[in-house]
């Protein structure tokens, strides 16, 4: 075997080991955050959903490294039913790849093969075209409910990418038309891939856990607002929405920052009849959850999250708490966005 190829494969294994260590650390941080998040809501007898969306949100917002961002990109399809969350995750992942100068039409293959993807050399393109389709077809499926499965999914993702990089290296080795100088150039391109650049620093697990847990709380809040449509009805001395026949609730899919976020309509009566009305409401977290959110926000951003006016609004605009939940997710993403291929950022 060519020394160039042998040396590349030896180095690749060492790089993959470092990525696997990081996968275990990240999965442990997520597991701790998920357990603490569930315990906080359970203390209020509110059991939030366990969905794959929670994992994709964490990977997209608290990415920390290019590996998590690449894995999340392959998993975005699970957000189809959460339009608002899809916008946040997509926007953040695009900013992450742009910050790392990783713009590619095939992000599935980008992590393993990096610069070879866009190499001008026709020979380099030949190898990647053969392998990229396989990578895309075998994109990983995110853990649906169990955070413990996330570790296995991440490690499998690293090892799948390692195998594809090895296959490209073998194809370069076996191409009799290549000179050793040409092989060296192609292998040099492979070494520019994110897979070949694991973080050189250790992860701060406690801080990452806080970031992930706060992101889960923010997602729950953004999923809590809804519209109440009240049909025209006669005035009743009993009052209350429950007494109005035909009142319907429906979730609000838009982000608070969206220009088409719904607005409530004023209460109007005439001749003993209450006109049709639309109200914006939210399931507010109770004192235990609010205290935990304030605690996490204080540790990360050195400020409380809630104020006396957090749950006002609905007619003139979205409630301040929901606006801040969206802003906080973006702040968490900015604080965790990797700025270098070989560094973990938390």
N, C-alpha and C positions, 0 to 999 in steps of 0.2 A: 504494500500500500504506500502511496505517496506520503512522504513525511509531512507535507503541507496538510493533507487530509487527516492523517493520524493525529497531528498536534491540535488541529481544530476540534476533532471529536473528543479528545482528552479534556481540552479546555471547556468544551460545551457541557460535559458532564458536571464539572465543578460549578459552572454557572447555574445549571439546573438545580443542583443541590441547594444553592443559596436561595433560589426562588422558592423551592419547596419549604425551606425553613420559614421564609417570609409568609407563605400561604398558611402555615400552621399558626403563626403569630396573629395574622389578620383574622383567621377564622375563630381563634380563641377570643379576640377582642369583640368580634361580632356576637359570639355566643353569650359572653358576659353582658353586653349591651342589651341583647334580646331578652335575656332572663330578667334583667333589672327593669326593662320597659314593661314586660308582662306583669311583673310583681307590682309595679306602681299602679297600673290600671286595675289589676285584680283586687287591690286593696280597696278600691271603690266599687267593687262588684261590676266592673266594666271589662269584659274580656274582648280585647281587640282582635281583629282578624289576623290569622297567621297565613300570610300569602307570600308567594315568590316576589311580589312587588316590593316587599320590605327588604329583601336581600339585594335586589337590583338598585333600589334607592340608596342603600348604604354604599354599594360599590361605585355608584355614580357620583355621590356627593362626597363621601369620605374615601376617595380612591386611594390616595397616598402614593401609589405607584402606577406606572403604565400598565402593568399586568392586570390590576383590578379594573382599570378603565377598558382595556381590551376585552376582558371577560364580560363586563357589563354590556358592552356594545353588542355582543353576540346574544345577550339575554333580553334585549329590550322588547322583544315580541310579547313578553308576558304582561306588558303595561298597556295592552290594547284597550282594556276597559277603564283605564285611569288616564284620561286625556290630559289633565293638568299635570300629573306626575310625569307623564311621558314628555311633556314640553320641558320641564325642569331637567330631567335626566339627559335628554338629547342635547339640550343647549350646553349643559355642563361638560358632557363628554366631547362635544365638538370643540369647546374652548380648551379642553385638556390636550387633545391631539394637536390643535393648532399651536399651543404653547410649547409642545415638544417637537414641532415641525414634522409631524407625522401625518401628512395628508395623503391618503391612498384610497382608491376605489375598492380595495379589498382588505378591510381591517382584520378579517379573520387570518389572512396570511401575513399581514404586516408585522405582527408580534414575533413570529418565528423567523421571518426572512428579510424583514427590514428593507435596507437600501436596494437589495436585489430586485425588489418589486418594481422600482422605477428606473432601473439601470438602462442606460441607452444602448449598451452592448447587446446585440441580437442574441448572442449565445447565452447570456444571462437570462434573458426573457424566456428562452426556450425551456429552461429548467423550471422556472417559477410557474409558467402556464400549465405545466403538467401536474404540479402539486397544489396550486391555489384552489382549484375546484374541489379537491378532496377536503381541504381544510374547511371550505365554506359548507360543504354538505354534512360535515361531521361536527358542526358547532355544538358546544355543550348545552345541556339542558339544566337550568338552574334548580337548586333545591326548592321544592314546593312549600313544605311547611317546617322541616327540621333543620335548624341551623347547623347541627353537627354534620350534615351531609355536605355543607358548603366546603368544608376542608377537603373532602375527597374530590369534589367537583373542581376545585382550584388546582389541586395537585395533578389530577388527570389532565387538566388543560395545559399545565406546564409540560407534562410528559408527552402529550400528543404533539405539542409544538416542537419539542425536542426531537421526536421521531421524524417529523416532516423536515426539519432542518438537516437531520442525518441523511434522509433520503436524497435531498438535494445535493449534499456533499458526496454521497455515493455516485450520483449521476455525473457530477463533475469529475470524480475520480475515474469513472469508467468511460468517459468520452475520449476516445483515442485521437480525436482531431485536435485536442488541446495540448499546448505546450505547458511546461511547469510554470512559466511566467504567467500564462493566462489563467492557470488554476489558482495561482497566488492572488491574482487580481479578484477573481470571483469569490474566493474564500475570504479575502479582505472585506468584500461587500457583505458577506454573511455575518462577519464579526461586528458590523454596525447595527445589527438587528437588536431590538429591545431584549429579546431572549438572552442575548449574549452580554447584557449589561444589568445584572441584578443589583439591588441597592447595596451600597458600600457601608451604610450606616444601619444601626439597630432601630427597630421601631419602638416608639414610646406607647406601650400597650394601654396604659391607664388613660392617656389623653385621647388615643384613638377610640377607646371604648366610650368615653364621654361624647365625642363627636358623633359616633354612630347612634348612641342612644338618643341624643337630642334630635338628630335627623328623623328618627322614628316617631318621636312625639310631634314634630312639626308636620310630618306626613299625616298623622292621625287628625291633627287639627284642620289641615286643608281638606280632609275628607269628611268634615263634620257639618259643613253648611248645607242648607237646603232651602227650597222655596215652598211656601204654603200658598196655594191658590184657593181663594175663598169666593164662591159664587155669590151673586146678588141674593139677599135674603131679608126677611122681615126682622126688624129690631126685636130683640128678646130681652126681657128683664134679667134672665139668667146670665146672658153674655158668655164670653169665652169661645174659643175656636172649636172646642169639642161639641158645642151645641149647634154648630152650623152643619147642616146636612150637605154632603157633597164636597167638603173641603178636602184637598188633596196635597200631599207632600211629594216633592221630587228633588233628587240631589242636584247640586250645582256643579257642572263639569268644568267650568272656567276657573282659571287662576284669578285671585283678587286683582292682579295687575292688568287683566285683560280689559280691553275697551268695551267689550260686550258683557262684562260682568253684570248680572241682573240687579235692578234697583227695586226697592219696595215702593208701593203706591200709598198715598195718604188715605186715611179713613174718611169716607164721605157718606152722608145720609141725606135723604129727601123724602118727605111724605111717609115717614115711618119705615122706609126701606134703606138698608145698607147696600151701597153699591159694591160691585165686584172689587176685590182687593188682592194684592200680591204682597206677601211678607217674606223678608229674608231672615232666616233663623239659623242657629247653630247649636249643636249639642256641646255645651261648654264642659270642659274637664272640671272635675271637682277640686276641692282644696288640696287633696293629697297629690294629685297630678300636677296642679299648678305650682305647688311648692317644689316638686322635683324639677320641673322645667326651669323655675327661677334659680334653683341650685346649680343645675348644669350650665345655664346661660351665664351665671355669675362666674363659674370656674373658667369657662372658655372665653367669654367676652367682657368679664368684669362688670356686669350690669344685670339688673333684674329684667325679666321678660315682660311681666304683666304690670299694668297700671290701672288706675281707677276707670279709665276710659276704654279699656281693652275690648269690651263687648258692646260698646255703643255703635250706632250706625245701622246700616241696612237699607235706609231709604236714599240717603245722599251718596252712599258709597259702601264698599265692603267694610266689615268690622275691623278695627285696627289690629286686633289679635291675629286675624287671618292674613292681613297685609304683612304683619311682622313675621308670621310663620314662613311665608314665601321668601321674604328678605333674609331671614335667618338661614334657610336652606342654601341660598346663594352665598351667604357669608361663610358658611361651613365649607362649601365647595371651594371657594377662593382660598381659604386657609389650608385646605388639604390637597389642593391641586399640585401634582408633581411638576416641577420645573426643569428637572434633569432626568434622563433615562436611568441613570445609575444611583438615584437617591430616593429614599422614602421620605415623604413630607407629611407631618402631622403637627 
